[in-house]
Amino acid sequence: MTDSTIAAPADLPTVSPWNIAGCAAVFVAMFAAIWSESVFFLNFVHVMAGVMWTGIDLYMGFFVGPTLRASPFEARRAVVTRLTPKTLFLMPTLSIVTGTSGWYHAKQLGILDTPWPAYGWVLAALVLIVILTGQGLGVLLPTNLRVYFELRKPQPDGARIASLLKTYVYWISAQGLCQVLIIVVMAKFVTGL
């Protein structure tokens, strides 16, 4: 039996309302932190979302991805069809909350008014968050969805999946590099511009 002739499992998961509720709760927390003007609360929301986004991105890109590539088709299919419905909500939420809360927190602390050349660090953070969010929402998410929908078919097309994932490893590597760079920038913020 080849990769393209394996039948879809009957117990494929659907989108859970809990995914939507969890994302809504995170957005409510972000809006509450912005509205409250509490430095601690806004910093907490920004750091927690950022740590989760960065950690999950790096773990998925450098550990789960290579493990799945070396696994049999049925194992990859089982993991991807169960993981994608969760990450479909989680990752965009974390990326949007990290960037938005970071912007408001930087504004709150006066970091956006930093004079040059220290402003270069602020500019680096802004450029990296735009790249990370753009890659995530514009390339990685659509590719994941295309692969997910192909895998849900009774007879998934292995060649189409391979074609969709051909450049994916490069995008994931770029995402991982940007995540490491944003950690360097954030470490500079914490230790002083």
C-alpha positions in Angstrom: 0.0 0.0 0.0 1.5 3.4 -0.9 1.2 6.7 0.9 -1.5 8.0 -1.5 -3.8 5.0 -1.1 -4.1 4.8 2.7 -7.8 5.3 3.8 -8.7 8.1 6.2 -9.4 7.0 9.8 -13.0 7.2 10.8 -12.3 9.0 14.1 -10.8 12.2 12.8 -11.3 15.0 15.3 -13.4 18.1 14.6 -12.9 21.6 15.9 -13.7 21.8 19.6 -15.7 24.7 21.0 -13.1 24.7 23.8 -10.5 25.9 21.3 -12.6 28.9 20.5 -13.4 29.5 24.2 -9.7 29.3 25.1 -8.7 31.8 22.4 -11.5 34.1 23.5 -10.2 34.0 27.1 -6.7 34.9 26.0 -8.0 37.9 24.0 -10.1 39.0 27.0 -7.1 38.8 29.2 -5.1 40.9 26.7 -7.8 43.5 26.4 -8.2 43.6 30.2 -4.4 44.1 30.6 -4.4 46.9 28.1 -7.4 48.6 29.6 -6.2 48.2 33.2 -2.9 50.0 32.4 -1.3 47.7 35.0 2.4 47.4 34.1 2.6 44.0 35.8 -0.6 42.6 34.2 0.4 43.7 30.6 3.9 42.5 31.1 2.6 39.1 32.3 0.3 38.7 29.3 3.0 39.7 26.9 5.7 37.5 28.4 3.4 34.4 28.8 2.1 34.7 25.2 5.6 35.2 23.9 7.1 32.4 25.8 4.4 30.0 24.7 4.6 31.1 21.1 8.4 30.9 21.0 8.6 27.6 22.9 5.9 25.9 20.8 7.4 27.2 17.5 10.9 26.0 18.4 9.7 22.7 19.7 7.4 22.0 16.7 10.0 23.1 14.2 13.1 21.4 15.6 11.7 18.4 17.4 8.2 17.4 16.2 8.8 18.2 12.5 12.0 16.1 12.1 10.4 13.3 14.1 7.3 13.3 11.9 9.4 13.4 8.7 11.1 10.2 9.8 7.9 8.5 10.8 5.6 6.3 8.7 2.8 8.0 6.8 0.0 6.7 9.1 1.8 8.0 12.2 2.3 11.5 10.5 -1.3 11.5 9.5 -2.5 10.6 13.0 -0.4 13.3 14.7 -1.2 16.1 12.1 -4.9 15.5 12.0 -5.1 15.7 15.8 -2.6 18.5 16.3 -3.7 20.9 13.6 -7.2 21.7 15.0 -5.6 22.8 18.2 -2.7 24.8 16.7 -5.1 26.4 14.2 -6.4 28.4 17.1 -3.5 28.5 19.5 -0.7 29.8 17.3 -2.4 32.7 15.6 -3.8 33.8 19.0 -0.4 33.7 20.6 1.2 35.6 17.8 -1.4 38.3 17.8 -1.5 38.7 21.6 2.3 38.7 21.9 2.7 41.5 19.3 -0.3 43.6 20.4 0.5 43.4 24.1 4.2 44.0 23.4 3.3 47.2 21.5 1.1 48.5 24.3 3.6 47.5 26.9 6.5 49.2 25.1 4.3 52.3 24.7 3.4 52.1 28.4 7.1 52.0 29.4 8.1 54.8 27.0 10.3 52.4 25.0 8.9 53.6 21.7 10.4 57.1 22.4 13.9 55.7 22.9 16.5 57.9 21.0 18.8 56.5 18.3 21.0 54.3 18.4 19.2 52.4 21.1 16.0 52.8 19.1 17.6 50.2 16.7 16.7 47.5 19.2 13.1 48.7 19.2 13.1 48.7 15.4 14.6 45.2 15.4 11.8 44.0 17.7 9.1 45.6 15.4 10.6 44.1 12.3 11.0 40.7 13.8 7.4 40.6 15.1 6.1 41.6 11.7 8.2 38.9 10.0 7.2 36.2 12.6 3.5 37.1 12.4 3.5 37.4 8.6 5.2 34.1 8.1 3.0 32.4 10.7 -0.3 33.7 9.4 0.6 34.1 5.7 2.7 31.0 5.0 2.7 28.4 7.8 -1.0 28.5 8.7 -2.3 28.2 5.1 0.2 25.4 4.4 -0.8 23.5 7.5 -4.5 23.9 6.6 -3.9 22.6 3.1 -2.0 19.6 4.4 -4.6 19.0 7.1 -7.5 19.0 4.6 -5.6 16.8 2.2 -5.0 14.3 5.0 -8.6 14.2 6.0 -9.6 13.0 2.5 -10.4 9.2 2.2 -7.5 8.9 -0.3 -5.0 11.7 0.4 -2.6 12.6 -2.4 0.9 12.0 -1.1 2.5 13.8 -4.0 0.4 16.9 -3.3 1.3 16.8 0.4 5.0 16.5 -0.5 4.7 19.4 -2.9 3.0 21.6 -0.2 5.8 20.7 2.3 8.7 21.1 -0.1 9.7 24.6 1.1 8.1 24.3 4.5 11.3 23.3 6.2 12.9 26.5 5.1 10.0 28.6 6.4 10.1 26.8 9.7 13.9 27.3 9.9 13.4 31.0 9.2 10.7 31.2 11.8 13.0 29.5 14.4 15.8 31.9 13.6 13.6 34.9 14.0 12.3 33.4 17.3 15.9 33.1 18.6 16.6 36.7 17.4 13.5 38.1 19.2 14.7 36.4 22.4 18.1 38.2 22.0 16.2 41.5 21.5 14.0 41.0 24.5 17.0 40.1 26.6 18.5 43.4 25.6 15.2 45.2 26.6 15.3 43.6 30.0 18.9 44.4 30.7 18.5 48.0 29.5 18.8 49.8 26.1 
